[in-house]
């Protein structure tokens, strides 16, 4: 996107949101400060469950991860759908990160970031150690709690507004990898809002043949966009928008 178009889009969004960055950020969320029942009504879907969790491990990976547990027959279909999706991605990690030569030692961290009856969201980070070198990867996964299906980012946010905010330094916070903050901010700038928008809207966590180049998760009132970036600038970029 050229500079003139970017400025025009930003100004238009600011005007629509009340002529302030705070208003623009508030307009990003399509469900902020809305009750679960109201949000479900807007989605025209039933509210799902706040799930109990089951802890799992994978051979060849150091660390645990969690998926929803079946505790009620009414939840079973959605729970199994979410669990199957998460297990499919995590189970593929040894293959996806095998590379050539010596197999890497993999360490996995999992954090459930949203489990409110509307959305189930989880953040993953992985380190791969091989030949004295350490690589970092990460991704997010977000699901509709009622159906168990993957939730597109346009289900809870305005993707175009988000892509603009991710180019406005004060509007987002980088999570982790502090030593690469300057390079990661430059990386987002080089991507540009059109490419950020494309990556986020085309993100497909159901494709377990590769780690998603871009993904996202919900964490309280924040939307966290996750991008795989070159290892020399940290390997994974997590940018949080919201309060």
C-alpha positions as CSV (number, residue, x, y, z in Angstrom):
1,X,0.0,0.0,0.0
2,X,1.5,3.4,-0.9
3,X,1.9,6.1,1.7
4,X,-1.0,8.3,0.5
5,X,-3.5,5.4,0.6
6,X,-2.2,4.2,4.0
7,X,-2.7,7.7,5.5
8,X,-6.1,8.1,3.9
9,X,-7.2,4.7,5.4
10,X,-5.8,5.6,8.8
11,X,-7.5,9.0,8.8
12,X,-10.8,7.5,7.7
13,X,-10.7,4.9,10.4
14,X,-9.8,7.6,13.0
15,X,-12.7,9.7,11.9
16,X,-15.2,6.8,12.0
17,X,-13.9,5.9,15.5
18,X,-14.2,9.3,17.0
19,X,-11.0,11.1,15.9
20,X,-8.6,9.4,18.3
21,X,-6.3,6.4,18.3
22,X,-8.1,5.1,21.4
23,X,-11.4,5.2,19.4
24,X,-9.8,3.5,16.4
25,X,-8.4,0.8,18.7
26,X,-11.8,0.4,20.3
27,X,-13.4,0.0,16.9
28,X,-11.0,-2.9,16.2
29,X,-12.9,-5.3,18.4
30,X,-16.3,-6.5,17.3
31,X,-17.2,-7.8,20.7
32,X,-15.4,-5.7,23.2
33,X,-17.4,-4.9,26.3
34,X,-20.3,-7.0,25.0
35,X,-21.8,-9.8,27.0
36,X,-21.4,-13.4,25.8
37,X,-25.2,-13.6,25.1
38,X,-25.1,-10.4,23.1
39,X,-22.1,-11.4,21.2
40,X,-23.6,-14.8,20.4
41,X,-26.7,-13.1,19.2
42,X,-24.7,-10.9,16.9
43,X,-23.0,-14.1,15.5
44,X,-26.4,-15.8,15.2
45,X,-24.9,-18.8,16.9
46,X,-25.4,-20.5,20.3
47,X,-22.9,-19.7,23.1
48,X,-20.5,-22.6,23.6
49,X,-19.1,-23.9,26.8
50,X,-16.3,-22.8,29.1
51,X,-14.3,-26.0,28.7
52,X,-12.5,-28.1,31.2
53,X,-9.0,-29.0,30.0
54,X,-7.0,-32.1,29.3
55,X,-3.2,-32.1,29.3
56,X,-1.4,-34.1,26.6
57,X,2.2,-34.8,25.5
58,X,3.9,-35.8,22.3
59,X,6.7,-38.3,21.9
60,X,9.9,-36.4,21.0
61,X,8.8,-33.1,22.4
62,X,9.6,-31.7,25.8
63,X,6.6,-30.0,27.3
64,X,2.8,-30.4,27.6
65,X,-0.1,-28.8,25.9
66,X,-3.9,-28.6,26.6
67,X,-7.1,-29.3,24.7
68,X,-10.7,-29.1,25.7
69,X,-12.0,-32.2,27.6
70,X,-15.3,-33.9,27.0
71,X,-17.4,-33.5,30.1
72,X,-20.9,-33.1,28.6
73,X,-22.5,-34.9,25.6
74,X,-23.8,-31.6,24.3
75,X,-20.2,-30.3,24.0
76,X,-18.7,-33.5,22.6
77,X,-18.8,-32.6,18.9
78,X,-17.2,-29.1,19.3
79,X,-14.7,-30.5,21.9
80,X,-13.5,-33.2,19.6
81,X,-13.3,-30.8,16.6
82,X,-11.0,-28.4,18.5
83,X,-9.0,-31.2,20.1
84,X,-8.4,-32.9,16.8
85,X,-7.2,-29.7,15.2
86,X,-4.8,-28.8,18.0
87,X,-3.5,-32.4,18.3
88,X,-3.0,-32.5,14.5
89,X,-0.8,-29.5,14.5
90,X,1.3,-30.3,17.5
91,X,1.7,-33.9,16.5
92,X,3.3,-32.8,13.2
93,X,6.0,-30.7,14.8
94,X,8.7,-33.3,14.8
95,X,8.2,-33.8,11.0
96,X,7.7,-30.1,10.2
97,X,10.9,-29.0,12.0
98,X,13.0,-32.1,11.2
99,X,15.1,-30.3,8.6
100,X,18.2,-32.2,7.4
101,X,20.7,-34.2,9.4
102,X,20.4,-34.5,13.1
103,X,16.8,-34.2,14.5
104,X,16.3,-31.2,16.7
105,X,15.5,-31.3,20.4
106,X,12.0,-29.7,20.6
107,X,10.6,-27.8,23.6
108,X,6.9,-26.8,23.6
109,X,5.1,-24.2,25.6
110,X,1.3,-23.9,25.5
111,X,-0.9,-21.2,27.0
112,X,-4.7,-21.2,26.9
113,X,-5.5,-17.5,26.4
114,X,-9.3,-17.4,26.0
115,X,-11.9,-19.9,27.2
116,X,-15.0,-17.8,27.7
117,X,-17.8,-19.7,26.0
118,X,-17.5,-17.6,22.9
119,X,-14.0,-18.4,21.8
120,X,-11.3,-20.9,22.7
121,X,-7.9,-19.6,21.9
122,X,-4.4,-21.0,22.5
123,X,-0.8,-19.7,22.0
124,X,2.1,-22.0,21.3
125,X,5.8,-21.4,21.3
126,X,8.5,-23.9,20.3
127,X,12.3,-23.9,20.5
128,X,14.3,-26.3,18.3
129,X,17.9,-27.0,19.3
130,X,20.3,-28.6,16.9
131,X,24.1,-28.5,16.4
132,X,24.4,-25.8,19.1
133,X,21.9,-23.5,17.4
134,X,18.4,-22.6,18.8
135,X,15.5,-21.6,16.6
136,X,12.2,-20.2,17.7
137,X,8.7,-20.7,16.3
138,X,5.2,-19.8,17.4
139,X,1.6,-19.7,16.3
140,X,-1.9,-19.1,17.7
141,X,-5.2,-21.0,17.2
142,X,-8.7,-19.6,17.8
143,X,-12.0,-21.5,17.6
144,X,-15.7,-20.8,17.9
145,X,-16.6,-22.4,21.2
146,X,-20.1,-23.3,20.0
147,X,-19.1,-25.2,16.8
148,X,-15.5,-26.0,17.5
149,X,-14.6,-24.7,14.0
150,X,-11.6,-22.4,13.4
151,X,-12.6,-18.7,13.8
152,X,-11.5,-16.4,11.0
153,X,-10.0,-13.1,12.2
154,X,-12.9,-11.2,10.7
155,X,-15.2,-13.0,13.2
156,X,-14.0,-10.9,16.1
157,X,-12.0,-8.0,14.5
158,X,-11.8,-5.7,11.6
159,X,-8.8,-7.1,9.7
160,X,-8.2,-3.9,7.8
161,X,-8.1,-1.8,11.0
162,X,-5.8,-4.3,12.6
163,X,-3.4,-4.3,9.6
164,X,-3.2,-0.5,9.9
165,X,-2.6,-0.6,13.7
166,X,0.2,-3.0,13.2
167,X,2.0,-0.3,11.3
168,X,1.4,2.3,13.9
169,X,4.2,1.9,16.5
170,X,2.3,3.2,19.6
171,X,-0.8,1.1,18.8
172,X,0.8,-2.3,19.4
173,X,3.1,-4.1,21.8
174,X,5.7,-6.7,20.8
175,X,5.6,-9.7,23.1
176,X,8.9,-11.4,23.9
177,X,12.1,-11.2,21.8
178,X,12.8,-7.7,23.2
179,X,16.3,-7.7,21.8
180,X,14.8,-7.8,18.3
181,X,12.1,-5.2,18.8
182,X,13.6,-2.7,16.4
183,X,14.1,-5.2,13.6
184,X,10.7,-6.7,14.1
185,X,9.0,-3.3,13.9
186,X,10.9,-2.7,10.7
187,X,9.8,-6.1,9.4
188,X,6.1,-5.2,9.8
189,X,6.7,-1.9,8.1
190,X,8.4,-3.6,5.2
191,X,5.4,-6.1,4.9
192,X,3.0,-3.2,4.6
193,X,-0.7,-3.2,5.5
194,X,-1.9,-5.0,2.3
195,X,0.4,-8.0,3.0
196,X,-0.4,-8.1,6.7
197,X,-4.1,-8.1,5.8
198,X,-3.5,-10.9,3.3
199,X,-1.5,-13.0,5.7
200,X,-4.0,-12.7,8.5
201,X,-7.2,-13.3,6.5
202,X,-5.7,-16.2,4.6
203,X,-4.3,-17.9,7.8
204,X,-5.3,-21.5,7.9
205,X,-4.7,-23.5,11.1
206,X,-6.5,-26.5,9.6
207,X,-3.5,-27.0,7.3
208,X,-1.1,-29.2,9.3
209,X,1.4,-29.6,6.5
210,X,3.2,-26.4,7.6
211,X,3.3,-24.0,10.5
212,X,1.1,-21.0,9.6
213,X,3.1,-18.0,8.3
214,X,0.7,-15.8,10.2
215,X,-1.8,-16.6,12.9
216,X,-3.5,-15.0,15.8
217,X,-5.0,-15.6,19.3
218,X,-7.2,-13.7,21.8
219,X,-5.7,-12.8,25.2
220,X,-8.2,-10.9,27.4
221,X,-9.0,-7.7,25.5
222,X,-6.0,-8.1,23.3
223,X,-5.7,-9.5,19.8
224,X,-2.3,-11.0,19.2
225,X,-1.0,-11.4,15.7
226,X,1.7,-13.9,15.2
227,X,4.1,-14.0,12.3
228,X,7.0,-16.4,11.5
229,X,10.0,-14.2,10.7
230,X,13.7,-14.9,9.9
231,X,15.6,-16.6,12.8
232,X,18.1,-13.7,12.7
233,X,15.4,-11.4,14.0
234,X,13.9,-13.9,16.5
235,X,12.0,-16.4,14.5
236,X,8.6,-15.4,15.7
237,X,6.9,-12.0,16.0
238,X,4.0,-11.5,18.4
239,X,2.2,-8.1,18.2
240,X,-0.6,-7.4,20.6
241,X,-3.3,-4.8,19.9
242,X,-5.7,-3.7,22.6
243,X,-5.7,-3.1,26.3
